[in-house]
């Protein structure tokens, strides 16, 4: 077990917290100040080289931390003062449901002062206990080394998730002798440990896959969390098994690989990929919680009685949760698949399977979409043409962030990530608006490559203030605003599925977002014709700082995107659609 140690020291609480973070290899903390954190910041400025990423909203800081952890494979650190402690719940909830480790510090007024109605006093521990693996209070400075080691250990072990640490204001200045200033570096990254699934069951899994006539592998974001891309691809090639991914699992293997099905499900799964997995006789889930979005409300695989299901996940509660599994495998995805490959080589060295190549099937499906030339409503630009142009010029080291709506559904379906890894960042565990711009902030501190943030005007209104954060950072971030002056997803759901002629309370007034971006110092532009798309995207991507492009797009009820239930409704109503 690798340890980093310091000798015994007498430190105050603020110094102890910073020392333990440094010992765990922390380089960035996301947050913003408050009265209850001044004592911490005083020591931070004087003694620590950890970069503090100042945001303009605690919610933004939480989403940025979540994105940063996804990309770096390191637990992110988030800090919020007591007045804004409730604002972090959207990001912490997304991280909890997405199995992303965040060490979340919230400063507080002195313990029990809330019982006297001290300003900003609330039971923070109870508030976060349900959306964190653990939530605890620092009551003495000499507890800090132990509690931080526990926080990193809990957050990064098993199914990763946030841990909440509540720090009363008086702790920052309280001194103590600390003999145990050390960190276990195993927990400075995640997964911290890689348990291999039961060996006998792995042998059974091999037999079931060898016996299958039409097997598929479906990778959720757990495959990316485990960094299992090489193992997934090696197993797929060894047994010639096609690989589909959920939207959050996009990029597990190169999407131009002959065995890649690309995204499946109800949020960006195209008809060719959904139909393919619907015909499978054996489905091997890897790191997927088989949620409603990834399975098109649990209908994607037809009659479960006629399908063999295998499920590998680090979280035993996910296995068999929504489909009757013939074989459940509890373990780390990468380590377990690596051992499966070892078993295959040792026990089935001569096994060969007919080679599959899905390239033409995928190319045909993409050509049909790209060449559809569906007329757009007056004054709008085709999201398909926008995404196609970005795909043509997107560098391999780019990170793309998106969120529910037009800003995610087209990139999820149509962007091709040709290099494996977590480079497409979404929030399809909770799906709250206002995610993509904060995620871009986190991504920009996690990598040197360009960041492209797809956002919608409904979401953008949540986070406009943090355009200043992006500009101040000097990072290469391009924000693409797909604007339709409505909460388009709700409007589409209401009109297409609920038979509402005029949805109530979804539309809002027009705003000149380009002027807003210019006010924050962005290089801002607007696309008003399809002929401008490629040149203006190229200019933005080449600009080393903050760029902004506004694009007017149709709402989801006008041009129906890749949502199977909506497409069925569009066909019945004679509306234009993509599938």
N, C-alpha and C positions, 0 to 999 in steps of 0.2 A: 504494500500500500504506500504510494509516494506521499510524503509529507513535506510541507514547507514549515519551518519553525523559526521563531524568534525567541530570544532569551526572555526571562521574566522581566516585567516592566511595570511601572506605576503609570497608569493612563486614566484620563477621564473618559466618559462614555463616548463622546464624539470621536476621540482619538482611537478608542478601541474598535468602534464600528469601522472606521476607515482602514485601520490596520488589518482587520479580518477580511475586509473586501479585497484589499491588495494581495493578501496571502492567497486568496482564492482566484487571483488572476483577473479581477474585474477591471475593465478599462473605461467603461461608460456607465453613467447613471442618468436616467430620464426623470424629469420632474420640474417643479417650480417652487418658489419659496413661500414661506408663511411665518407668522410670528413664532410658531412653535419649533421652527427649524433654524432660527438664527444662530443658536449655540453650536449647532453642527457645522453650519457654513463657515463660521469663524475659524474653526480648526481645519476645515477642508481647504480653504484658501491658503492657509499658512503652511500646511504640512503634506498635502496629498496631490499627486499628479493625475488622479482619476478625473476624466473629463465629465463635467456636468452638462448635460444637454438640456438647456432651458427651453421649455415649451410655454405656450400661452394658455393652456388648459390642462387640467389633470387627466381628463379623458384622452386627450391627444397623447400625453406622456405614456399612458397605459397601453394604448394601441401601438405606439412607436416601440415600446419595450417588447411587446409581443412579437412584432415583426423582426426586430433585431435578434431575438432568440431563435426564431425560425431559421434565419439565414446563417447565423454564426455557429449554431450548435452549442452555444454556451448559455447558461441561465442568465436572463437579463435582470437588471436591478432597476426598480422603480421607487420613487420617493414622493410622498405627498404630505402637505401639512394638514392639520386637523380641520380647518375650514373647508377644504376641498376634498376631504377623504371620501365622501360619497360619490364624487365625480369619477373615480377610478373603476367603479363597478362594471361598466360595459367592457373595458379592456381585460379586466381580471376574469370576467365570466367567459369571454371568448378564449382566453388562454386556458382556463380550466377545462372547457369542453374540447379544446383542440390539443390538449396534452402538451402544453408549452410551459416550461418552468420559468417563473418570475419570482425573484426575491423582492417582496413589496414592503417597504418601510413606510409606516404612517406615524408621524409625530403626533403628540397629544398633550393636552393639559395634564397636570398632575393627577395621579390615580385618585379616584373617588371625588375629585372636584366637580365632576359632572353631576354628582348627587346633590350638589349645592347650586346646580344650574349655572356652572361656569360656562362662559361663552365658548362655543364649538364643542362642548362635551357631548359625546354619544358613545354608546357601547360599540366601539370599532371591532372588537373581537367577535361579538355575536354577528355583526354585520357581514363579516368576511368568512366566517367559519363554514358557511354552506358552499362557497365558491373557491375555497382553497383547500389544499390537502391538510394544512394545519394553520392555526392562527393563535399566536401567543404574545404575551406582554413581557417586556424587559422591566423587571422590578429592581434590579441592582446591576451596577456596572460589571461586577465580577461574573455575572451570568453570560455576558455578551459572547465570549469565545465559544462556549458550549452551544449557545442558542444559534449562532451563525453556522457552526459546523452542522448542527442538526437541520437547519433550514436548507442548506445546500444539499445535504444528504437526502432529505425527504423530497425536495423538489425535483431532483434528477434521477431518483431510483424508481424502479417499477414503472408505472404509468406516470410520466412527468406531469407536473402541474404547479401552480403558484403556491407559495407559502407567505403568509402575512406576519409581519413583525411590528408590534405596536410599541413605540418608544415615547414615554412621557418626557416632557420638556426638561425636567430636573435631572434626568439621567445624563444628558450631554455634559453637564459640568461636574458630575459626581465622580471622584477619583477612587481607584481601587488598585491593589496589587494583583497583577495578572500573571500567574505562573504558566498558563496553558495557551500561549499565543501560537497556535499552529493550525494548519488547514490540511485537509485530505484532498489532494488534487484530482483524485478520481471523480470528485463531484464538482469540478470546475467546468466540466462538459457533460453533455447528455447524449445518449443513455450512459449513466455512470457504470452500470453493470449490464452484462449481456447473458442472461440465462438461456440455455439451449432447451428447447422443448423436449419432452420425453422421447428417448431414442427409439423405443418400440413404436411409438405413434408416428414418428418420422418415417420409419420403414413402411408402416401402413399407408401413409400418405403417398409414398413413391408408388406402391402397388396400385392404389386407386388412380393415380395420374397415368400410369402406364396402361391401365385397362380402359381408360376413357377414350371415346371416339372423337368427342368435340370438347376438349377441356379449354377453360380460360382461367387466367389469373387476374384478379381485380385488386389493385393496390390503392389503399387509402393513404392519408397523410402519415400514418404510422410507419409506412415503408420509407418515407423521406426522413421522419424523425430518427429512425434507426440507421439512416444512411445505407440503405440496403440496395441501392441501384445496381451495383455490380453483381450482387448475388442474384437478384431478380432476373437480370438479363442473362446471366450464365445459366440459370435453371430453365428459363424460357427457351434459350437456344439449344440446350442439351435435350429437352423433350419436345421442342417445337410447339410451344404453347403460346397463343396470343395473350397479350397483356393490355388490359384496360385500366384506366385510373379514374378515381373520383376527381371532382374539380380541385379540392385541396391537395390531392395526390398528383396533380398534373406535373409531368416532367420526371417521374420516377425512372423511366427509361427514355432514351431519345425518341421523340414522337415521329421521326422519319424512319425509324427502324422497321424492317419488314414485318416484325411481329407486334408492333405497337398498334393497338386499337384506338389510341388517344382517349379522350374523356368520354365517360359513359354516365348515364343517369338523367335526372330531370332538370339539371341546371348546366346546360352546355353540352350534353351528350347528343351527338348527331344521329340521325336515323340509322345510318349504316352500322355504327358501333353498337347502338342499343339493340338493333335487330340481331346482330351477330351474337351478343351475349345471351339474348333471349332464346337462341337455338342451342346453347351449350348444354351438354349432358352432365358436365362436372365443372363446378365453380370453386376456385381456391381463393378465398379472401385473405389478403395479407395486410395487416395493419389498418383494417377498416372497421368502423363501428356499425356498418350497414344501416346508416341513417336514412331518413326519408328522401333527402335530396339525391343521394348517390344511387338510390334504388328505384327512383320514380314512385315514391310512396309504396315501396316494397312489392312492386308488381313487375319488376324488370325481368325476372327469371321465370316467369310463367308459373306453372303449377309446381310448387316445391316438392310434391310427392314424386315427380318424375326427374328430379335433379339431385345429383350428389353434391353435397356442400362440405368443403373443408375450410377451416378457419384458423389462421395463425395470428395471435395478438398477444402483446404483453399484458393486457388487461383481461383477466379471465371473465369479468362481467360482460364483456362485449361478445364473447364467443357463444354462438347459438342464441343470441338475444332476440333476433327477428327471423332467422331461418333455421330449420331443423338440421343441425350439422351431423354428418355421418362421422366426422373426425374433428375434434377440437384440439388445438395445439397451443399451449401457453408458453410463450417464450419471446425473446428478442428476435425480430424478423431477420436481421442480417446474420446473426450467429446461427440461428436455426436453419436458414436456407443454405448457409455455408456447409453445415454438417450434412444436410440432405445431399448436397453435391458430392461430398466425400463418400457417403454411402452409395450413391449412384456409381461412382467411379470404382469402388471396391467390389460391389455386389452385382452390378449390372453393366459391366464394362463394354459389352458388345451391343447394347440396346441402341437401335437407330429408329428414328421416326421420319416419315415423309416430310420434306421441307415445305414450309409454308411461306408465302410472301403476300402480305396484305397491301403492298404498295399501290397497286393499280386500283383496288377497291377504294382506298382512301383518296387517291388522286382524283378518281372519278367523282366521288362525293364532294370534294372541295371544288373541283371545276364546275360542278352543277350550281354550287352556291355562288362562286365568284363570277360566273357568267350569266347568272339569272337575270340581271338587269331589271329587277322589279322597279317600276316607277316610284320615286319617292314623293311624298306630299310636298307641295310647293314650299320652297324656302328651307328644305332639310337636305342633309347629306346622308348617304348610305353608310350605316355602321359597318357593313360588310366591306365596302371599298376602303374605309378608314383602316380597318384591321388588316386587310390584305396588304395595303401599302406599308404599314408598320412591320408586318411579317417579312416583307421583302428586304427591309433595310435594318432590322433589329440586330445589333451585334450580339455575339454569343455570351458576353459577360453582362448583358443588361439584366436588370431586375424589373419585373412588371408587377405593380400592385393594382388591385381592383376591389370592387365591392358590389353587392347585389344591385341588379338593374342592367340597363344597356351597357354600363361601364364594365360589367363582368361577363355577361352572357355571350357576347360576340368574341372577345379575346379567349374565353375558356374554350370555345368551340374551334376557333379559326387560327389562333396563333400556334406556331409550331416551334417547340423548344427542342433544339437539335443536340443539346448537350444536357446530360442528366443532372439532376440536383434541384434544390428548392429555389427556383428563380421566378415562380409565379405565386404571389402572395395574396391570398383571399381570406375572408372571414366567414366561410360557409358553415361554421359550427353554430354561431348565433345569428349572424347576418344583420347586425345593426348598421344603420347608416352612419356616415362620417368616419369610415375606416381607412380608405385608400390613401388620403393625403398624410395622415399620421403614420401609416405603414411605410410610406415613402421616406419619411423622416428617419424612422428606425433603420430602414434598408440603406439609406445613404451613409449612415455611420457604421454599417456592417461590411460594406464593400466599396471598392473604388470604381466599379463599373457604373454606367449611366442608369438612372432610375426613371421609369415611365410610370406615371400614376394616372390610371383611368378613374375618373370620378363623374358622378352625375350632379345636376344642379340641386336635387333634393339633398344629397349628401354634402355637397360643397358648402351649403349654408351652415352646417354644423361646425365647420373647421376653418372658416376664412381667416381667422386671426393667426393661425399657424402658417399662413403663407409668409408671414414675417420671419418665422423660425427657419423656414427653408431658405429664404433670401439671406438671412444673417449667417447661415452655415457656410455659404459659398459652395454648396454641393451641386453636382450635375443632376438636377431633377427637372423633368418635364411633366407638367400637369396637363392632361388632356381632359377638358370638360365636355362631356356629351350632354347637351342641354335640350330639354323639351318642355320646360316650364310646368312640370307636373310630377307627382309621385307616380311614375309610369308603371311600376310593377303592380301597385295597388289598383291603379286604373285598369291595367290589362286583366288582372285577376277578376275584377268586378264585372267588366264588360264581357269577357270571353267565357267565364265559367259561371258567374252568378246572374247572368242575363240582365244586368243593369244597363239601362240606356244612357244615363248620365250620372256617373259616379259622384257621390257627394263628398266634398272637401278633399279633393286631390290636386286641384290646379292652383297655381299661384302666379303672381305678377312677373312680368319680364324685368330682368336686371341686366345691365351692361357689365358682365363679368370681366370682360377684357379691361375695362377702365379700372376695376377693382384690382386686378392683377398688376396693372401698370402702377397703381398707387403703392403697391408693396415693392416695387422695383423690379418686377419680372420683365423679361423680354416677352411681350405679349402679342398675340396675333389671333386672327379669326379665319376659319376656312368657310368660304361661302359658295364654293363650286368644286365639284369633284376634280377638276383639272388642277386645283391648287394643292391637293392633299399631299402628294409625294414631296414636292418642293418645300412646303412649309414644315412637314414632319422632319425632313432632312436638316433644315436650318435649325430647328429646335434641338434635335439630338446632337448636332455639332456644337451648339453653344455650351460652353463649359459651366455655366451657372444656372440660374433659375429661369425656366421657360414656361410659357402658358399658351395653350391653344384652345379657343372656344369653337365648338362645332354644334350646330343645330341639327338634331336628329329626330326622327319620328318617335312617337310614344309606342309602347308595346302593343296597344290595341290597334294601331294603324298598320304597322308592319310587325308581324308576329315572329318572335325569335325562337331559339332552339329549346322549347319547353314542350315535351310530348303532349301533355293534356291541352295546352293552348293550341298546338298545331292541329289536333283533332277538331277542336272547336272552330278554328279558322277554316279548315276544309269544309265543315258543315255550313258555315256562314258565308263562304265564298270570299274570304279575306286573304290578302297576300301574306305569305309566310316563308320562313326558311326552316329546313329540317336536315 
